[in-house]
Amino acid sequence: MFLEGVIVTETVASDTLDIRTVATLAAVLLPLLVNLVTKQTASDGLKSIINLVGSALITVLSLWINPDGQDVTGWLALNTFVFAILTSVVAYKGVWKPTGVSGAIAASTPNLGIGSPPVLETSDKGQEDMGQVDNDPRE
């Protein structure tokens, strides 16, 4: 027969989750959590920092849970952290932002969380600094 001298090996799928899979699944939801804990007017830089901190927390929790009993190494920790960051960015840009879910969460909680307060927009904004608006209370 054709396969008589060939050794056929089977790959058996693991029934347990590995560390990277747990971190990836959590990182998919991380952008929604970032929108929930920041104000709608928060800067993109602040949201990015919170995303990095969240990715680090996901990594630490995934390594601590260690569902498959894998040896924890520095390389595994770094790899898991990078996967968490990439997954959260791709989930935000590819799923949550285009579908409007991210914006809906941010709009439903505009003043909840951290970030700068909303700026009041007026018709003469900035003119006070240039002396073009008379705001003298003595008049």
C-alpha positions as CSV (number, residue, x, y, z in Angstrom):
1,M,0.0,0.0,0.0
2,F,1.0,3.6,-0.4
3,L,1.0,4.6,3.3
4,E,2.6,1.3,4.5
5,G,6.0,2.8,5.4
6,V,4.7,6.2,6.5
7,I,4.2,7.0,10.1
8,V,1.0,8.9,10.5
9,T,0.7,11.1,13.6
10,E,-2.4,12.6,14.9
11,T,-2.6,16.0,16.5
12,V,-5.0,16.0,19.4
13,A,-6.7,19.2,20.2
14,S,-6.2,20.3,23.8
15,D,-9.3,20.4,25.9
16,T,-7.9,23.2,28.0
17,L,-7.4,26.9,27.3
18,D,-3.8,28.1,27.1
19,I,-2.6,31.4,28.6
20,R,-2.5,33.3,25.3
21,T,-6.1,32.3,24.5
22,V,-7.4,33.5,27.8
23,A,-5.6,36.8,27.3
24,T,-6.8,37.2,23.8
25,L,-10.4,36.6,24.7
26,A,-10.2,39.2,27.5
27,A,-8.4,41.7,25.3
28,V,-11.3,41.6,22.8
29,L,-13.5,43.2,25.4
30,L,-10.8,45.6,26.7
31,P,-11.6,48.6,24.4
32,L,-15.2,48.5,25.7
33,L,-13.9,48.7,29.3
34,V,-11.6,51.6,28.3
35,N,-14.6,53.5,26.9
36,L,-16.5,52.8,30.1
37,V,-13.9,54.0,32.5
38,T,-12.9,57.2,30.6
39,K,-15.0,60.3,29.8
40,Q,-16.1,60.8,26.3
41,T,-13.8,63.9,26.1
42,A,-10.7,62.0,27.3
43,S,-7.7,62.3,25.0
44,D,-6.6,59.5,22.8
45,G,-3.3,59.4,24.6
46,L,-5.0,58.8,28.0
47,K,-7.2,56.0,26.4
48,S,-4.0,54.4,24.9
49,I,-2.3,54.4,28.3
50,I,-5.3,52.9,30.0
51,N,-5.4,50.3,27.2
52,L,-1.7,49.4,27.9
53,V,-2.3,49.2,31.6
54,G,-5.3,47.0,30.9
55,S,-3.3,44.7,28.6
56,A,-0.7,44.4,31.3
57,L,-3.4,43.4,33.9
58,I,-4.8,40.9,31.5
59,T,-1.4,39.4,31.0
60,V,-0.7,39.2,34.8
61,L,-4.2,37.6,35.4
62,S,-3.8,35.1,32.6
63,L,-0.3,34.1,33.8
64,W,-1.7,33.8,37.4
65,I,-4.7,31.7,36.4
66,N,-2.5,29.6,34.1
67,P,-5.3,27.3,32.9
68,D,-3.1,24.6,31.4
69,G,-0.3,24.5,34.0
70,Q,2.3,25.8,31.5
71,D,5.7,27.0,32.8
72,V,5.7,30.8,33.1
73,T,8.7,32.4,31.4
74,G,9.7,35.9,30.5
75,W,9.2,35.1,26.9
76,L,5.7,33.8,27.5
77,A,4.8,36.9,29.5
78,L,6.1,39.3,26.8
79,N,4.4,37.3,24.1
80,T,1.1,37.3,26.0
81,F,1.3,41.0,26.6
82,V,2.0,41.8,22.9
83,F,-0.9,39.5,21.9
84,A,-3.2,41.4,24.3
85,I,-2.2,44.8,23.0
86,L,-2.6,43.8,19.4
87,T,-5.9,42.0,20.0
88,S,-7.4,45.0,21.8
89,V,-6.3,47.5,19.1
90,V,-7.6,45.2,16.3
91,A,-10.9,44.6,18.1
92,Y,-11.4,48.3,18.6
93,K,-10.5,49.4,15.1
94,G,-12.0,46.4,13.3
95,V,-15.1,45.6,15.3
96,W,-16.1,48.0,18.1
97,K,-15.6,51.3,16.4
98,P,-17.0,50.5,12.9
99,T,-20.1,48.9,14.4
100,G,-20.8,51.8,16.7
101,V,-20.7,49.8,19.9
102,S,-17.7,51.8,21.2
103,G,-19.3,55.1,20.5
104,A,-22.6,54.1,22.0
105,I,-20.9,53.1,25.3
106,A,-18.9,56.4,25.3
107,A,-22.1,58.4,24.6
108,S,-24.1,56.6,27.3
109,T,-21.5,57.5,29.9
110,P,-20.1,60.9,28.8
111,N,-19.1,62.1,32.3
112,L,-18.3,58.8,34.0
113,G,-14.7,57.9,34.6
114,I,-11.4,59.7,34.2
115,G,-10.4,62.4,31.7
116,S,-10.8,66.0,31.1
117,P,-14.2,67.6,31.7
118,P,-16.2,68.7,28.7
119,V,-15.3,72.1,27.3
120,L,-18.0,74.7,27.0
121,E,-18.2,75.9,23.4
122,T,-19.2,79.6,23.0
123,S,-19.3,81.9,20.1
124,D,-16.6,84.2,21.6
125,K,-14.3,81.4,22.8
126,G,-10.7,82.5,22.7
127,Q,-11.6,86.2,22.2
128,E,-11.4,86.9,25.9
129,D,-7.7,86.0,25.9
130,M,-7.1,88.4,23.1
131,G,-9.0,91.3,24.8
132,Q,-11.8,91.4,22.3
133,V,-14.6,90.8,24.8
134,D,-15.3,93.2,27.6
135,N,-15.9,91.2,30.7
136,D,-15.2,93.9,33.2
137,P,-17.6,93.4,36.2
138,R,-17.2,97.1,37.3
139,E,-19.3,98.4,34.4
